[in-house]
Amino acid sequence: MQAYRARLLRFSPDGQPLFDEDGLLVVAPDAAGVHKVVDAGPYREVAPRHAQVPVRDFPGRIIAPGFIDMHIHFPQTDIIGAPAEGLLPWLENYTFPAETRFSEAAHAAEVATFFFDELQRNGVTTALTFCTSHPGSVEAFFTEAQRRGLRMMGGKVLQDRHSPDGVRDETEQSLIDTEALIRKWHNQGRLGYAITPRFAPTSTDAQLRGAGELAAKYPDTWIHSHVAENKDEVRWARELFPHARSYLEVYTGFGLMRERAVYAHCIHFDDADRQLMHDTKTAAAVSPTSNLFLGSGFFDFEGARRLDMRHGFASDVGGGTSFSPFHTMLAAYYVGREGQTKPGLSLAPSQLWWRHTGGAAQALGLQGVIGTLQAGTEADFVVLNPGATPLLARKTALADGLEELLFALIVLGDDRLIERTVVAQPQA
């Protein structure tokens, strides 16, 4: 057992922030070697219950749950900031050429190593991740995640049409490869497999149908794709699937909407789409830096709240412009203020934080597992230094209450704020 003393941020299961100016987090490994929270709360209350447990002090620091990124592309690490007129030209000119290189095992392994270094440097301890259409990219992703003891989900991209040579796969073989990878990696330690059609326009009906059959056969896997990101993409989907009421309904027609199904973006929705998301327990991965960068549009937070649609935050690297959860949360705040049908929605700082931690865990079907630092959850956490820069130190010292403190960290924070990232299953 080990205890950590610092200012302590946790969340209740329903998303209420719990903050102790002098807190104690007590963790212990389970039979599999995964450290879980045994106790947490004010030091004066928790310490007497664990008098024999060694305590590590982090004076002036804040311990908080590790961040959860609901949608990211590890093969796109090197194309952050690539200029383009919009989503579809960006895919053609940058994304597909970069992903072609992942047929090379050495390249995939090298990028995976850098990718995980960058995630952990930014305090991200769990991510739902696109690989490429090459099975070797999935092997590189899971091998490195397993070596680090991380809770990660990912999968081979399915794209058997409207894709260039080098990334386009073959329908039957793509499904054979997917099932083999599920059997090899799903539920191995803290790893989970995500069945990953790129997006409906790049898969034939046969491939989408096969993906749905695998999702039914392996119901605790994830499903991961894109929907309604860009108006040109929406028009294209309408042309390809004229019998579907909406782009989103294409996926439900193939059995690809259920709990643990996650669709990135979900911008160009109506209330019928949001209701379908709610009814099927499907979640949206909100990617504000990517949407702003590519000019795709604004996620409707008010609509999601009104119809109780599951959602959480995502970087969407490389369309997204940063691995930093602070940049994502700040961009979401901008979108909430300016990008709604009725502008002026103010997302509370603690709720921005919740959507990148415990709320993201709920959206992923991992409630009670990660994201809150509640007793029994896995002890992935970050140690934050609110004095990491002179301006941060000055601003956080002036904060009047938790909301002002968290907002200062969101507005002014970046990777320098992350002093340490602690993973529940330490690297061997």
Secondary structure as the mmCIF struct_conf table of DSSP 4:
data_model
#
loop_
_struct_conf.conf_type_id
_struct_conf.id
_struct_conf.beg_label_comp_id
_struct_conf.beg_label_asym_id
_struct_conf.beg_label_seq_id
_struct_conf.end_label_comp_id
_struct_conf.end_label_asym_id
_struct_conf.end_label_seq_id
STRN STRN1 GLN A 2 PHE A 11
TURN_TY1_P TURN_TY1_P1 PRO A 13 ASP A 14
BEND BEND1 GLY A 15 GLY A 15
STRN STRN2 PRO A 17 PRO A 29
TURN_TY1_P TURN_TY1_P2 ALA A 31 ALA A 32
BEND BEND2 GLY A 33 GLY A 33
STRN STRN3 HIS A 35 PRO A 42
HELX_RH_AL_P HELX_RH_AL_P1 TYR A 43 VAL A 46
HELX_RH_3T_P HELX_RH_3T_P1 ALA A 47 HIS A 50
TURN_TY1_P TURN_TY1_P3 ALA A 51 GLN A 52
BEND BEND3 VAL A 53 VAL A 53
STRN STRN4 VAL A 55 PRO A 65
HELX_LH_PP_P HELX_LH_PP_P1 GLY A 66 GLY A 66
STRN STRN5 PHE A 67 HIS A 73
HELX_RH_3T_P HELX_RH_3T_P2 PHE A 74 ILE A 79
TURN_TY1_P TURN_TY1_P4 ILE A 80 GLY A 81
BEND BEND4 GLU A 85 GLY A 86
HELX_RH_AL_P HELX_RH_AL_P2 LEU A 87 TRP A 90
HELX_RH_PI_P HELX_RH_PI_P1 LEU A 91 THR A 95
HELX_RH_AL_P HELX_RH_AL_P3 PHE A 96 THR A 100
HELX_RH_3T_P HELX_RH_3T_P3 ARG A 101 SER A 103
BEND BEND5 GLU A 104 GLU A 104
HELX_RH_AL_P HELX_RH_AL_P4 ALA A 105 ARG A 121
TURN_TY1_P TURN_TY1_P5 ASN A 122 GLY A 123
STRN STRN6 VAL A 124 PHE A 130
BEND BEND6 SER A 133 HIS A 134
HELX_RH_AL_P HELX_RH_AL_P5 PRO A 135 ARG A 148
TURN_TY1_P TURN_TY1_P6 GLY A 149 GLY A 149
STRN STRN7 ARG A 151 GLY A 155
STRN STRN8 VAL A 157 LEU A 158
BEND BEND7 ARG A 161 HIS A 162
TURN_TY1_P TURN_TY1_P7 ASP A 165 VAL A 167
HELX_RH_AL_P HELX_RH_AL_P6 THR A 171 TRP A 185
TURN_TY1_P TURN_TY1_P8 HIS A 186 ASN A 187
BEND BEND8 GLN A 188 GLN A 188
TURN_TY1_P TURN_TY1_P9 GLY A 189 ARG A 190
STRN STRN9 LEU A 191 PRO A 197
BEND BEND9 ARG A 198 ARG A 198
HELX_RH_3T_P HELX_RH_3T_P4 ALA A 200 THR A 202
BEND BEND10 SER A 203 SER A 203
HELX_RH_AL_P HELX_RH_AL_P7 ASP A 205 LYS A 217
BEND BEND11 TYR A 218 TYR A 218
TURN_TY1_P TURN_TY1_P10 PRO A 219 ASP A 220
BEND BEND12 THR A 221 THR A 221
STRN STRN10 TRP A 222 VAL A 227
BEND BEND13 ALA A 228 ALA A 228
HELX_RH_AL_P HELX_RH_AL_P8 LYS A 231 LEU A 240
TURN_TY1_P TURN_TY1_P11 PRO A 242 HIS A 243
BEND BEND14 ALA A 244 SER A 246
HELX_RH_AL_P HELX_RH_AL_P9 TYR A 247 THR A 252
TURN_TY1_P TURN_TY1_P12 GLY A 253 GLY A 255
BEND BEND15 ARG A 258 ARG A 258
TURN_TY1_P TURN_TY1_P13 GLU A 259 ARG A 260
STRN STRN11 ALA A 261 HIS A 265
BEND BEND16 HIS A 268 HIS A 268
HELX_RH_AL_P HELX_RH_AL_P10 ASP A 271 THR A 280
TURN_TY1_P TURN_TY1_P14 LYS A 281 LYS A 281
STRN STRN12 ALA A 283 VAL A 286
HELX_RH_AL_P HELX_RH_AL_P11 PRO A 288 PHE A 293
TURN_TY1_P TURN_TY1_P15 LEU A 294 GLY A 295
HELX_RH_AL_P HELX_RH_AL_P12 PHE A 301 ARG A 306
TURN_TY1_P TURN_TY1_P16 LEU A 307 ASP A 308
STRN STRN13 ARG A 310 PHE A 313
TURN_TY1_P TURN_TY1_P17 VAL A 317 GLY A 319
BEND BEND17 GLY A 320 THR A 321
BEND BEND18 PHE A 323 PHE A 323
HELX_RH_AL_P HELX_RH_AL_P13 PRO A 325 GLU A 338
BEND BEND19 GLY A 339 PRO A 343
HELX_RH_AL_P HELX_RH_AL_P14 PRO A 349 TRP A 354
TURN_TY1_P TURN_TY1_P18 ARG A 355 THR A 357
HELX_RH_AL_P HELX_RH_AL_P15 GLY A 358 ALA A 363
TURN_TY1_P TURN_TY1_P19 LEU A 364 GLY A 365
TURN_TY1_P TURN_TY1_P20 GLN A 367 VAL A 369
BEND BEND20 ILE A 370 THR A 372
TURN_TY1_P TURN_TY1_P21 ALA A 375 GLY A 376
BEND BEND21 THR A 377 THR A 377
STRN STRN14 GLU A 378 GLU A 378
STRN STRN15 PHE A 381 LEU A 384
TURN_TY1_P TURN_TY1_P22 PRO A 386 GLY A 387
BEND BEND22 ALA A 388 THR A 389
HELX_RH_AL_P HELX_RH_AL_P16 PRO A 390 ALA A 397
TURN_TY1_P TURN_TY1_P23 LEU A 398 LEU A 398
BEND BEND23 GLY A 401 GLY A 401
HELX_RH_AL_P HELX_RH_AL_P17 LEU A 402 LEU A 412
BEND BEND24 ASP A 414 ASP A 414
HELX_RH_3T_P HELX_RH_3T_P5 ASP A 415 LEU A 417
STRN STRN16 ILE A 418 VAL A 422
BEND BEND25 ALA A 424 GLN A 425
#
